[in-house]
Amino acid sequence: MLAPTETHEYLKQRLAETIGLLPLDDDQGLVSLILELPDFPRLAPTLAGPQFQFAHGDHRTLHAGYGVAAEWQAMGPMRFHQLRATAQAARASWTQLDVDDTGHRGFALLGFAASPMELETDERDHLPNALLWVPEVALRGHHDRGALILTTTLPASAAALLARWQGWIERLVPALRQVEPTADPGPIRLRRDQNQPEIVGWEHLVESALKQIAEGKLDKVVISRRLRVTGARPFDRARLMTTLGRLFPSCQLVSISRNETHFVAATPERLVACSGDRIEVDAIAGTVARAAHPHRDAALGEALLNSVKDRREHDLVIDAIRAALTTCSDQIEIPEVPVLMRLKNAQHLWSPIRARVAPGMDVFRLAELLHPTPATNGEPRNAASSWLRRTEPINRGWYTGAAGIVEPDLTGDLWVMLRCAQICRDRADLFAGAGIVAGSDPLCEWQETEDKLGAMLTALQFA
Ligand SMILES: C=C(O[C@H]1C=CC=C(C(=O)O)[C@@H]1O)C(=O)O
């Protein structure tokens, strides 16, 4: 293994040797230089400026991006269509030079808010409604093998680019060894500042959802709340990600930073992963808490598996996913019964769905088809969306939207933004929701959101 200074000196030298291979005089498009990274961390370092990372402990994958080589934004009902057209055009003029034969490619982040429409609110989102972002510098790894990917728009000057990218290597590569924070300043006291809605407002919301359901206008709707907390000191992103990684190794960790604000999630739910003609989709709905005592914990899980109300809530998600996929697949594999997904703070009914899709399907088309599922919105989809737009008292932003990685061939891996918080210095807004069907009880649903919020609240105390 190389010492840290040797690694970055080696990479700077490798960059100097290979930069001349890039077609920097071409008058448009993107070009990426891909270099092998000798040692690869589980989590990406935190630097100043725009950056993102997706890290999965159990899958041992890491995708991180820093700075902006190119980005495109969209909003409104055509947002997927617009970004897809952009990605297709970018793909046609994106040269990738994998000079060390790493097998890795440059990639983009795709992320989007829950609703394609901007809500009328005074609170400004730090993230645009829908975003396709090619980072200037990316880290990409699977198990311990990784690559450093440097990307620029064309044309570019070789001398200026060399200086710029060597600067990135100097800042980033030594930090790869110091991702896990060493000093532990002890837990942070959190002050709960504001619930939106408060518990009384929540009860009214659930009752009015139940009324819609009783009148046959909705079968299910997922209502959500926001909890604002303040920490006794500013939250530390690196410590937060490390803690989330320890608590939730089976979840996708997400961190997206722009404009001094950070959107962080540890989500169990994949919206869709597609690779070739194979896709994977999670149906997750139906929740109970964990219990400290193993017998009690197992009994709670058993009761969830046998609960008629939770199975109805879950089956509505499966039915909607099946109906959506039928338009593009003749081979959909859905487990006969859901299994339990056990997380630190909650257990869920989970059905992992697989399908083979028709040629021409890509992550944008699949996102448009599947999002939002009734796990975060409701059924029927349009009736639930418009009821939520009229009634829900918060701006969800990217909570219950989705984000992930898009490959140059437009395949990718998107995750539903759950168990998340928007963090700015010492303030964090946490989000959670619960699916309402006939038979739901307002206070039980409130408690369910408390259990879901517990995931991020616990981690923030150690941030
Ligand atoms: C809406 C959330 O969870 C969804 C995912 C899993 C289980 C859910 C439920 O049981 O209600 C929700 O559908 C959330 O975590 O904020």
The ligand as a Tripos MOL2 file, in Angstrom:
@<TRIPOS>MOLECULE
LIG
   16    16     1     0     0
SMALL
NO_CHARGES

@<TRIPOS>ATOM
      1 C1        -43.0840    7.3770    4.2570 C.2       1 LIG1
      2 C2        -42.1700    6.7160    4.9320 C.2       1 LIG1
      3 O1        -42.0470    5.3470    4.8790 O.3       1 LIG1
      4 C3        -42.6520    4.5750    3.8580 C.3       1 LIG1
      5 C4        -41.7650    3.4530    3.6480 C.2       1 LIG1
      6 C5        -41.8480    2.3300    4.4380 C.2       1 LIG1
      7 C6        -42.9730    2.1290    5.2720 C.2       1 LIG1
      8 C7        -44.0070    2.9910    5.2520 C.2       1 LIG1
      9 C8        -45.2110    2.7640    6.0790 C.2       1 LIG1
     10 O2        -45.3180    1.7080    6.7100 O.co2     1 LIG1
     11 O3        -46.0520    3.6730    6.1620 O.co2     1 LIG1
     12 C9        -44.0320    4.1370    4.3090 C.3       1 LIG1
     13 O4        -44.7930    3.6970    3.2330 O.3       1 LIG1
     14 C10       -41.1640    7.3750    5.7670 C.2       1 LIG1
     15 O5        -40.2520    6.7100    6.2520 O.co2     1 LIG1
     16 O6        -41.2430    8.6050    5.9370 O.co2     1 LIG1
@<TRIPOS>BOND
     1     1     2 2
     2     2     3 1
     3     2    14 1
     4     3     4 1
     5     4     5 1
     6     4    12 1
     7     5     6 2
     8     6     7 1
     9     7     8 2
    10     8     9 1
    11     8    12 1
    12     9    10 2
    13     9    11 1
    14    12    13 1
    15    14    15 2
    16    14    16 1
@<TRIPOS>SUBSTRUCTURE
     1 LIG1         1 GROUP 0 **** ****
